[in-house]
């Protein structure tokens, strides 16, 4: 009986020690990846990658991303310059709201500031810089 009690006491002591180690190693506030909303100028949605690639030839500064079901062709990203870009993209497009991580959001924010002061001819380079930061949907 005494041997069994010692075994139970040791198991409880080891369990309590491990629980305390895990409990104190947890940070007080969890650090989750914060997602923020941006607007993507979507130029097309395709089931087949080859079709997206074919349409991408019309838009030299664009990016194809797969969202698990469709291939989406994006031409630009913005946070608050929708009207400016609507004037640039005179063809059909769909303004799609997407969620991005904080680093991508900050990059797009910098590109938005550049767009406000840039000339119309320099827009493609700014679009390319913003699209390069977008890696997944």
Secondary structure, 3 states (H helix, E strand, C coil): CHHHHHHHHHHHHHHHHHHHHHHHHCCCCCCCCCEEEEEEEEEEEECCHHHHHHHHCCCCCCEEEECCCCEEEEEEEECCCHHHHHHHCCCCCEEEEEEEEHHHHHHHHHHHHHHHHCCHHHHHHHHHHHHHCCCCC
